[in-house]
Amino acid sequence: MPEEPIETPPEELTFPPAYVEPPFTPIIPEELLPVEYRNATHSRDGMVDCEVNHPEYGWLPYSASAADETDFGKRVWDAIDPNDVLPAVPVVIDLHDYTAKRRWEIETGGLSFAGATIATDAQSQTKVLGARVAADADPNFTTQWKAAGGEFIQLNASAIIAISNAVLNHISTCFSAEAEIMGQIATNDITTVEQIDTAFDIALAPPTE
């Protein structure tokens, strides 16, 4: 008796999933996107320091200005509400540090002698001292001295002694002025950097004839 053929079930047919239309996402031009900002503070140069929300990098520091000609800069400036901007943080200056700094600047800033500017930085002070030692030891000593402007001047022993005396007096006056100003700061007679500058100007003013 012949064998009956074995029936195999038909292969299961699979169909791709039905296509679903994705939701429509409109493409908004960047110039129409709202500008997000935070922590806006007036700066001392008339700008507004803040943070802006970058779509890719997140919150980034930014200084907005009315003079900014870039499109983004204009958008940020226009978006900032003046009522949201905090006042500038005042700068606190240590008057003692400022006084010491001004004394050093004046001390090492040079002095005028016989129409030439003599350098008075630390290295030049050492050179003046060395020349003074040589002049004291030899009344006939002469040297070519390079002034702060780059020109050379011929100096004899008496001129070297006069210059060294002028440099010493300049340095001494600077330190005396600093000490006087420090005392007036302690008694609150000097309370601003402008008063410190004025005090140094008066102390270092050339004598009137």
Backbone bond lengths (Angstrom), bond angles and torsions (degrees), N, CA, C in turn:
res aa  C-N    CA-C-N  psi(-1)  N-CA   C-N-CA  omega(-1)  CA-C   N-CA-C  phi
1 M - - - 1.463 - - 1.522 109.16 -
2 P 1.296 115.75 125.49 1.480 117.50 -175.55 1.532 111.96 -67.47
3 E 1.371 114.94 145.77 1.469 120.03 179.96 1.522 110.26 -74.00
4 E 1.337 113.59 140.63 1.458 118.44 177.76 1.540 109.50 -79.48
5 P 1.288 116.38 139.10 1.480 118.42 179.85 1.525 111.38 -65.07
6 I 1.324 114.46 141.89 1.469 119.92 179.32 1.518 108.77 -82.56
7 E 1.293 114.18 125.48 1.462 118.74 -179.84 1.540 110.03 -82.76
8 T 1.261 116.44 131.58 1.477 121.82 176.23 1.511 108.86 -103.33
9 P 1.340 114.90 138.90 1.467 116.83 -179.41 1.519 110.79 -64.65
10 P 1.251 115.38 145.13 1.477 117.62 179.59 1.540 110.96 -63.98
11 E 1.309 115.52 145.77 1.466 119.51 178.37 1.524 110.30 -62.03
12 E 1.347 112.02 138.11 1.461 117.10 179.45 1.519 109.44 -73.14
13 L 1.249 114.49 126.48 1.451 119.30 -178.56 1.532 109.97 -86.00
14 T 1.296 116.69 133.24 1.468 121.26 177.13 1.513 109.61 -112.44
15 F 1.300 114.26 144.89 1.456 119.85 -178.96 1.532 108.80 -122.69
16 P 1.281 117.18 143.28 1.474 118.26 177.09 1.513 110.16 -62.51
17 P 1.356 115.55 150.23 1.466 117.56 179.76 1.517 111.11 -62.61
18 A 1.272 112.11 150.70 1.460 117.18 -179.73 1.525 109.78 -61.04
19 Y 1.298 118.28 138.86 1.461 123.40 -179.94 1.523 109.79 -71.08
20 V 1.313 114.64 128.77 1.459 120.16 178.70 1.519 108.53 -112.78
21 E 1.268 117.07 125.53 1.466 121.92 179.85 1.524 109.47 -67.10
22 P 1.343 118.81 122.22 1.468 119.69 179.22 1.519 110.19 -65.92
23 P 1.328 115.01 154.09 1.469 117.28 179.08 1.517 110.62 -63.55
24 F 1.275 116.26 144.65 1.456 121.33 -177.69 1.525 110.09 -76.37
25 T 1.325 115.34 123.78 1.463 120.86 177.01 1.519 108.33 -112.77
26 P 1.282 117.65 109.59 1.469 118.61 -177.59 1.523 110.79 -68.95
27 I 1.289 117.03 143.30 1.463 122.58 176.47 1.526 107.69 -90.60
28 I 1.327 114.59 111.52 1.463 119.55 -177.76 1.528 108.54 -95.48
29 P 1.298 118.64 126.02 1.471 119.72 177.38 1.526 110.69 -56.99
30 E 1.321 115.08 143.94 1.465 119.49 -176.93 1.521 112.17 -57.44
31 E 1.333 116.28 -35.67 1.459 118.54 -177.17 1.524 112.73 -68.79
32 L 1.354 116.88 -12.19 1.457 119.82 178.06 1.520 112.74 -98.95
33 L 1.335 117.13 -8.12 1.455 119.92 179.11 1.526 109.71 -71.80
34 P 1.313 118.08 141.19 1.469 119.51 178.78 1.524 110.87 -68.54
35 V 1.317 116.51 145.17 1.460 122.00 177.88 1.521 108.34 -90.99
36 E 1.323 115.66 122.59 1.460 120.42 176.21 1.527 108.76 -98.20
37 Y 1.302 116.63 131.54 1.456 120.53 178.49 1.522 108.70 -139.34
38 R 1.328 114.50 162.80 1.463 119.71 177.28 1.522 108.87 -156.04
39 N 1.335 115.52 165.95 1.475 122.80 175.88 1.532 112.23 54.48
40 A 1.316 116.44 43.98 1.467 119.99 -179.52 1.525 110.34 -77.12
41 T 1.341 115.19 131.01 1.463 121.19 -178.41 1.522 109.19 -140.22
42 H 1.319 116.51 135.95 1.464 119.84 174.94 1.526 109.46 -63.98
43 S 1.327 116.10 137.57 1.460 120.57 173.10 1.521 108.48 -100.27
44 R 1.322 116.20 166.07 1.459 120.13 -175.69 1.524 112.41 -75.27
45 D 1.344 117.80 -9.22 1.460 120.70 179.73 1.525 112.29 -103.02
46 G 1.338 117.29 17.41 1.451 120.89 176.33 1.508 115.17 87.57
47 M 1.316 117.85 -0.34 1.456 121.50 179.00 1.526 109.76 -93.72
48 V 1.333 115.91 175.96 1.458 121.73 175.96 1.524 107.88 -121.61
49 D 1.310 116.24 114.16 1.463 121.30 176.69 1.523 108.77 -85.11
50 C 1.329 116.29 131.60 1.458 120.24 -178.04 1.521 109.19 -155.89
51 E 1.325 115.51 -173.27 1.457 122.71 171.80 1.521 107.51 -122.36
52 V 1.326 116.17 138.02 1.465 120.70 176.97 1.521 108.38 -117.46
53 N 1.320 115.23 147.87 1.463 121.21 -176.73 1.523 109.69 -89.28
54 H 1.345 116.01 105.04 1.458 121.51 178.49 1.523 108.84 -80.89
55 P 1.348 118.69 135.76 1.463 120.06 -176.56 1.518 113.96 -62.34
56 E 1.321 117.58 -22.47 1.467 119.94 -178.40 1.520 112.68 -108.32
57 Y 1.324 117.46 -39.18 1.462 121.32 -172.40 1.528 113.80 -103.59
58 G 1.310 117.34 -2.26 1.460 119.11 179.18 1.520 112.05 81.72
59 W 1.323 115.38 -152.79 1.464 120.97 -174.92 1.521 110.84 -75.14
60 L 1.330 115.74 125.46 1.462 122.07 -178.76 1.530 109.39 -128.56
61 P 1.345 117.47 145.94 1.471 119.73 176.88 1.523 110.98 -67.52
62 Y 1.307 116.39 144.64 1.465 120.68 -178.98 1.524 108.86 -152.26
63 S 1.325 115.59 141.39 1.461 121.70 175.98 1.522 107.84 -110.46
64 A 1.315 115.81 110.79 1.462 121.33 -178.00 1.522 110.20 -90.42
65 S 1.323 115.09 144.01 1.461 119.95 -178.06 1.522 109.37 -144.82
66 A 1.321 115.72 144.33 1.461 120.06 176.08 1.518 111.36 -67.11
67 A 1.333 116.64 -20.33 1.461 120.91 -179.10 1.520 112.85 -89.01
68 D 1.331 117.63 -1.81 1.467 121.17 -178.92 1.526 109.14 -69.81
69 E 1.333 116.96 120.59 1.460 121.33 -176.61 1.521 113.08 -92.33
70 T 1.334 118.75 -4.83 1.461 120.23 179.82 1.527 109.76 -74.91
71 D 1.337 115.82 153.09 1.466 119.87 -179.28 1.523 111.12 -60.64
72 F 1.333 115.88 -44.50 1.461 118.83 -178.59 1.523 110.54 -66.44
73 G 1.331 116.13 -41.85 1.458 119.57 179.16 1.519 112.08 -59.79
74 K 1.324 116.71 -40.99 1.463 120.36 178.02 1.524 110.77 -64.57
75 R 1.345 115.92 -40.13 1.464 119.57 -179.28 1.527 111.00 -64.47
76 V 1.334 115.85 -41.68 1.465 119.16 179.31 1.521 110.32 -64.31
77 W 1.331 116.28 -46.28 1.466 119.87 -178.26 1.525 111.00 -61.68
78 D 1.335 116.28 -41.54 1.464 119.93 -179.68 1.525 111.78 -69.35
79 A 1.341 116.80 -28.35 1.465 120.18 -176.92 1.524 112.59 -78.31
80 I 1.318 117.13 -24.72 1.466 120.01 -174.86 1.527 110.62 -72.37
81 D 1.308 114.58 126.19 1.466 121.10 176.23 1.530 108.52 -84.76
82 P 1.328 118.30 119.80 1.475 119.75 -179.12 1.520 113.40 -54.39
83 N 1.331 116.64 -27.74 1.465 119.59 179.98 1.524 112.44 -72.84
84 D 1.345 116.36 -15.37 1.465 120.38 179.62 1.526 112.59 -90.52
85 V 1.334 116.94 -9.09 1.464 120.72 -172.33 1.522 109.83 -89.37
86 L 1.322 115.44 124.86 1.461 121.02 178.82 1.524 110.26 -79.26
87 P 1.321 118.64 154.50 1.468 120.48 177.60 1.520 111.29 -67.11
88 A 1.324 115.10 157.63 1.465 120.15 179.76 1.520 110.42 -62.98
89 V 1.328 114.21 144.32 1.463 119.55 178.42 1.530 108.39 -75.80
90 P 1.315 119.14 122.65 1.466 120.03 -178.71 1.527 111.72 -65.61
91 V 1.324 114.28 143.32 1.463 120.02 178.18 1.526 108.86 -89.06
92 V 1.307 115.46 124.23 1.462 120.68 179.23 1.529 108.36 -95.96
93 I 1.310 116.45 117.54 1.465 121.62 -179.04 1.520 109.03 -104.31
94 D 1.317 115.56 128.25 1.461 120.35 175.61 1.527 107.95 -75.30
95 L 1.310 117.10 113.15 1.464 120.94 -175.91 1.516 112.50 -64.99
96 H 1.334 117.09 -31.97 1.467 119.59 178.23 1.529 110.38 -67.24
97 D 1.338 116.46 -44.59 1.462 119.89 178.34 1.523 110.69 -64.01
98 Y 1.318 116.56 -40.68 1.459 120.30 -179.63 1.522 110.90 -64.06
99 T 1.327 116.61 -40.81 1.466 120.46 179.41 1.523 111.08 -62.45
100 A 1.332 116.57 -45.63 1.468 120.31 179.51 1.527 110.84 -63.28
101 K 1.332 116.65 -39.54 1.466 120.97 179.40 1.519 110.86 -65.14
102 R 1.335 118.00 -43.68 1.454 120.75 179.75 1.523 111.19 -66.32
103 R 1.333 117.21 -39.72 1.467 119.46 177.66 1.519 109.92 -59.83
104 W 1.341 116.95 -44.82 1.469 120.15 -179.09 1.526 110.33 -63.91
105 E 1.324 117.90 -41.65 1.466 120.82 -179.94 1.522 111.15 -62.63
106 I 1.328 116.36 -42.78 1.465 119.62 -179.50 1.521 110.76 -71.63
107 E 1.328 115.74 -42.82 1.470 120.01 -179.31 1.521 111.41 -57.78
108 T 1.314 117.50 -44.26 1.464 121.95 -175.23 1.523 112.54 -94.13
109 G 1.339 117.30 7.08 1.464 120.50 -176.56 1.510 115.09 -86.48
110 G 1.337 117.90 -0.75 1.455 120.92 178.26 1.516 112.69 93.83
111 L 1.336 115.31 168.48 1.467 121.44 176.98 1.519 109.19 -143.94
112 S 1.312 114.69 157.57 1.457 120.51 -179.04 1.523 109.59 -92.74
113 F 1.346 115.48 132.44 1.470 120.28 179.84 1.520 108.27 -144.20
114 A 1.315 116.06 116.26 1.468 122.54 176.60 1.526 111.64 53.06
115 G 1.333 116.59 41.25 1.457 120.65 176.89 1.510 115.18 85.04
116 A 1.316 117.72 -3.49 1.467 121.26 178.95 1.523 109.10 -116.84
117 T 1.318 115.94 154.05 1.460 121.03 176.64 1.518 109.13 -97.59
118 I 1.307 115.88 119.76 1.459 121.79 179.82 1.529 108.59 -95.68
119 A 1.326 116.24 124.28 1.464 120.61 179.24 1.525 110.00 -66.53
120 T 1.326 116.13 141.89 1.468 120.35 -178.52 1.525 112.09 -129.52
121 D 1.331 117.06 22.59 1.462 118.67 173.72 1.521 109.11 -67.18
122 A 1.322 117.16 172.38 1.465 121.15 -173.61 1.524 111.77 -57.89
123 Q 1.331 117.56 -42.06 1.462 120.25 -179.29 1.526 110.97 -66.85
124 S 1.329 116.71 -40.88 1.464 120.36 179.80 1.521 111.55 -67.50
125 Q 1.332 117.24 -35.54 1.460 120.07 176.50 1.528 110.76 -59.89
126 T 1.330 116.20 -39.93 1.468 120.06 178.31 1.523 110.87 -64.80
127 K 1.327 117.19 -40.01 1.465 120.82 179.68 1.532 111.09 -66.36
128 V 1.325 116.17 -40.20 1.469 119.53 177.91 1.520 110.08 -62.63
129 L 1.317 116.61 -41.74 1.463 120.20 178.56 1.525 110.98 -61.75
130 G 1.344 116.65 -42.42 1.466 119.56 178.84 1.514 112.04 -63.76
131 A 1.340 116.54 -41.07 1.462 119.74 178.27 1.521 110.77 -65.90
132 R 1.327 117.30 -35.32 1.468 120.85 178.81 1.523 110.41 -64.46
133 V 1.313 116.84 -41.43 1.469 120.27 178.34 1.522 109.93 -60.49
134 A 1.348 116.57 -43.28 1.465 120.16 179.87 1.523 110.92 -66.30
135 A 1.321 117.74 -39.49 1.466 121.21 -179.60 1.521 111.54 -67.52
136 D 1.330 116.73 -37.96 1.465 119.57 177.55 1.524 111.14 -66.15
137 A 1.328 116.35 -33.40 1.466 120.20 -177.37 1.521 112.35 -79.91
138 D 1.350 117.52 -27.42 1.463 120.60 -175.60 1.528 109.59 -139.36
139 P 1.326 118.61 105.61 1.470 121.13 -179.94 1.525 113.08 -61.23
140 N 1.337 117.82 -18.56 1.462 121.66 -179.39 1.537 112.35 -94.89
141 F 1.309 116.07 6.34 1.470 120.11 -177.36 1.534 110.08 -66.60
142 T 1.332 116.58 135.74 1.472 122.93 174.36 1.525 108.81 -135.63
143 T 1.304 115.39 158.11 1.467 119.59 178.66 1.521 109.77 -158.64
144 Q 1.331 114.93 155.32 1.458 121.27 170.88 1.533 107.41 -89.63
145 W 1.323 115.26 119.93 1.470 119.13 -176.91 1.523 109.55 -110.21
146 K 1.334 115.50 131.06 1.461 119.64 -179.92 1.526 109.28 -90.51
147 A 1.331 115.63 117.61 1.466 120.54 -179.27 1.526 110.23 -76.92
148 A 1.321 115.40 171.26 1.463 120.21 -176.92 1.523 112.03 -64.10
149 G 1.337 117.39 -25.92 1.457 120.75 178.73 1.505 114.37 -81.19
150 G 1.337 117.60 -2.85 1.457 121.61 178.43 1.513 114.18 98.97
151 E 1.344 117.96 -11.38 1.456 120.66 -179.62 1.538 110.53 -82.68
152 F 1.329 115.88 152.32 1.467 120.98 178.92 1.525 109.26 -100.41
153 I 1.329 115.12 140.40 1.456 120.91 177.37 1.528 108.50 -129.44
154 Q 1.327 114.64 139.02 1.459 120.56 179.00 1.526 108.76 -81.74
155 L 1.328 116.21 124.85 1.459 121.18 -179.16 1.518 110.25 -120.33
156 N 1.324 115.25 134.81 1.461 119.31 171.31 1.525 108.30 -98.98
157 A 1.308 116.53 -177.77 1.465 120.96 -174.38 1.527 111.62 -61.12
158 S 1.320 117.31 -42.64 1.466 119.51 -178.00 1.530 111.34 -66.64
159 A 1.339 117.30 -36.92 1.467 120.49 178.12 1.526 110.69 -67.33
160 I 1.333 116.10 -39.55 1.467 119.79 178.63 1.527 110.21 -62.95
161 I 1.331 116.22 -42.71 1.469 119.80 179.18 1.526 110.13 -62.83
162 A 1.332 116.32 -41.31 1.467 120.09 179.59 1.531 111.12 -64.51
163 I 1.338 116.17 -40.94 1.471 119.71 179.15 1.521 110.73 -65.92
164 S 1.322 116.60 -44.16 1.466 119.27 -179.00 1.528 110.79 -63.57
165 N 1.339 116.23 -36.98 1.468 119.11 176.31 1.533 110.94 -64.61
166 A 1.344 115.78 -39.46 1.464 120.09 179.78 1.527 111.12 -66.60
167 V 1.332 116.11 -40.43 1.469 120.05 178.80 1.525 110.14 -64.89
168 L 1.336 116.25 -44.52 1.464 119.84 179.45 1.526 110.68 -62.17
169 N 1.323 116.69 -42.25 1.466 120.01 179.27 1.531 111.01 -64.90
170 H 1.333 116.02 -38.89 1.467 121.13 178.45 1.526 110.72 -61.56
171 I 1.325 116.22 -47.50 1.468 120.52 -179.39 1.521 110.39 -64.53
172 S 1.329 116.33 -44.38 1.461 120.60 -179.62 1.524 111.44 -61.97
173 T 1.334 116.69 -40.68 1.463 120.54 179.27 1.525 111.15 -64.66
174 C 1.323 116.26 -38.84 1.472 120.35 179.00 1.525 111.11 -61.49
175 F 1.327 116.30 -46.44 1.464 119.42 -178.78 1.529 111.29 -70.00
176 S 1.328 116.99 -36.33 1.467 119.49 177.46 1.523 110.62 -63.98
177 A 1.339 116.11 -40.94 1.462 119.82 178.12 1.520 110.82 -64.60
178 E 1.325 116.51 -41.12 1.469 119.74 178.62 1.525 110.59 -61.04
179 A 1.328 116.72 -45.20 1.466 120.17 -179.70 1.528 111.05 -62.07
180 E 1.334 116.62 -41.95 1.464 120.69 179.19 1.531 111.11 -63.57
181 I 1.324 116.05 -43.28 1.468 120.07 -179.20 1.522 110.80 -66.37
182 M 1.334 116.90 -41.40 1.468 120.04 178.36 1.530 110.43 -58.69
183 G 1.335 115.96 -39.94 1.460 119.48 178.63 1.516 112.00 -64.90
184 Q 1.336 116.84 -38.82 1.464 120.25 179.82 1.527 111.64 -72.62
185 I 1.327 116.88 -27.54 1.468 119.61 173.62 1.524 109.53 -67.03
186 A 1.326 116.08 -41.25 1.471 120.49 -179.05 1.521 111.68 -63.19
187 T 1.329 116.88 -31.54 1.472 120.08 -179.40 1.529 112.41 -96.30
188 N 1.346 115.70 7.71 1.473 121.95 179.62 1.524 113.31 64.27
189 D 1.329 117.32 19.70 1.456 119.98 173.61 1.530 110.99 -79.04
190 I 1.325 115.99 -22.73 1.464 122.03 172.84 1.519 107.28 -120.63
191 T 1.333 116.20 124.41 1.469 120.20 -175.90 1.523 113.39 -131.20
192 T 1.340 118.33 0.26 1.465 120.91 -178.52 1.521 110.26 -135.74
193 V 1.331 115.63 159.83 1.465 120.09 177.78 1.525 110.16 -69.27
194 E 1.323 117.19 -29.71 1.461 119.82 177.88 1.523 110.83 -63.13
195 Q 1.321 117.05 -39.59 1.466 120.38 177.24 1.526 110.91 -66.49
196 I 1.317 116.80 -35.34 1.467 120.32 177.63 1.520 110.01 -64.52
197 D 1.336 117.17 -46.35 1.464 120.76 179.36 1.529 110.93 -60.29
198 T 1.322 115.95 -42.40 1.467 119.84 179.44 1.522 111.29 -63.53
199 A 1.319 116.83 -40.92 1.468 120.68 -179.98 1.523 110.88 -63.24
200 F 1.324 117.32 -40.99 1.468 119.84 177.39 1.527 110.55 -66.54
201 D 1.335 117.47 -41.01 1.466 120.43 179.54 1.526 110.82 -59.73
202 I 1.320 116.06 -41.79 1.468 119.98 179.90 1.526 110.74 -67.06
203 A 1.337 116.17 -43.58 1.466 120.07 -177.42 1.519 112.03 -66.60
204 L 1.337 117.25 -35.07 1.466 121.15 -176.26 1.522 113.07 -96.66
205 A 1.312 118.12 3.19 1.461 120.34 -179.58 1.525 109.89 -64.15
206 P 1.340 117.77 139.01 1.466 119.30 178.85 1.521 110.51 -64.02
207 P 1.310 117.16 148.45 1.474 119.89 -179.25 1.519 110.99 -64.13
208 T 1.310 115.68 141.41 1.464 120.54 178.08 1.518 109.24 -88.44
209 E 1.312 114.30 141.93 1.472 118.96 -178.85 1.527 110.55 -85.75
